[in-house]
Amino acid sequence: MKISLKKKKLQNGKLSLFIEYYKGSTTDEKGKRIHLRDFEFLKIYLHQNPNSAREKKENKESLHLAENILAIRQSDYIQGKFDVKNISKSKRPFLDFYKEKMEEKANSEKNYGVWTSAFVHLKNCVSSNFLFDEVDDSFTKRVRRYFDEKARTKSDLPLSMNSKYSYFNKFKACLRSAFDEGYLNINYAARVKSFEQAESQREYLTFSELQALTNTQCKYKVLKKAFLFSCLTGLRWSDINNLTWSEVRDEDDNTFRVNFRQKKTDGVEYLYISKQARDLLGERQTPHDRVFYGLKYSAVYNNEIVRWCNRAGVFKHITFHSARHTNAVLLLENGADLYTVQKRLGHKEIKTTAIYAKIVDEKMRESAHIIPNLELNIKL
């Protein structure tokens, strides 16, 4: 590959400096030669016809800067081609780089949380002085062994299979970034096996259990209304918690819907809801008021959901998110197709929704054995 510095004339009369990566040529089906090039525009500019000492000085400094960048790019290419390590990058601490990648995820609350949790564990098995120069296959296997055998939760329990899967994948993502950015000459992430992801159990309520909850007292009225609203609509906790009256639309033809921005995906959605779901919301307030005023995420509210279920005779590990699972199962049981359920729940992949269909199918198989055996007498 040939790496060279080029100039391009702009409409304003200046010259834009860029680096051309020439990768040779090929021919198409008609025999026409096609040159393979990539470009990196440096955002460095020259005066085309400098007419003052100041402009000549600026051109000299800009050209010198561009040539230095060119030298770095050529050096990086040579180091990669001949498997020569970049000395300055190889002396950087691994955890320092991981933390940098972690902070880049700060705008994604859930993803950032997983990166942060993995970082807590990595600090237990990787020294703060451990350098990229020391990364090898034995290091990646040692980290994997830590997550598999030694890592513990805050309750001093072994990590679940899904936690191992999630945390170790963040470690591998960091290794891939390090390889892409020239800190490593070998993609060690591709050489170490990930953990298997366990199929998570989706706890849900049957219709009769949901009916029992509606007839049972909950200590916090707003919690009861919000939970039942989620069971009837499938909305997530975050979307229910942030729902304002301006997003609740009462149509003229006695239909109701909510227009909202999904906190998880940041996508704008609208969802038709039943009259019963609308009735749970109560009387309309001012547009910017929260619909479920006083609702909050806390251990107190989470524990009350469990106690409420127990009082109703439901002895399952039910969380607020179980209401969303309940909605999916009830929709499928009552004839909704997978595509409709996928759209209502806001799933990007149909395979996510298909898990609920599997639950319904299992219940159908179980129902085949509900009827007691008859004492058959075919001859009569």
Secondary structure, 3 states (H helix, E strand, C coil): CEEEEEEEECCCCEEEEEEEEEEEEEECCCCCEEEEEEEEEEEEEEECCCCCHHHHHHHHHHHHHHHHHHHHHHHHHHHHHCCCCCHHHHCCEHHHHHHHHHHCCCCCHHHHHHHHHHHHHHHHHCCCCCEHHHCCHHHHHHHHHHHHHHCECCCCCECCHHHHHHHHHHHHHHHHHHHHCCCCCCCHHHHCCCCCCCCCCCCCCCHHHHHHHHCCCCCCHHHHHHHHHHHHHCCCHHHHHHCEHHHEEECCCCCEEEEEECCCCCCEEEEEECHHHHHHHCCCCCCCCECCCCCCCCHHHHHHHHHHHHHCCCCCCCCCCHHHHHHHHHHHHCCCCHHHHHHHHCCCCHHHHHHHHHHHHHHHHHHCCCCCCCCCCCCC
